[in-house]
């Protein structure tokens, strides 16, 4: 029997991984790649959005929806830390965990594109219910606990040929190279260095 696949993409985490790698993801190719594990039941994409939402962000969300993703958003909120520094933040962990657990009866394999260790316990809960869990990210951004909790780990570098969006290079963490374009899918907060989670 073909396994039913559910895909969960932590947008902020994937953008940070892409920035570190210096190349961009094609989200249609991501769908196709992981759908090959079985039959795709659903695909969720979680991202923070500025209010009001700018045209680039709206086009990106519309494109994801058209591709077949269920897009979950939270507004970015400004906060001030104990040193008086202002930062922008929006956590979508609760939304991701809610979808992961409430929909578990409708899929056999959960594919999580994130390296965030906060998902360790939900992954363990899924495995206790007989679900298989695949985590995909890059090793330097994946917590040991999450990797240990998953059934399978996929390094983005190993699937680059299948999921890269050619011609849309991201600046590596060393800085923007000459002639590199601003990524289409990145959220404005990520581009300005804000923490979206």
Helices and strands as residue ranges (DSSP letters): E 4-10, H 11-21, E 23-25, H 27-35, E 39-49, H 55-67, E 70-75, E 77-80, E 86-89, H 93-102, G 104-106, E 109-113, G 117-119, H 120-128, E 132-137, G 139-141, H 144-149, E 152-155, G 156-159, H 160-163, E 164-169, H 188-191
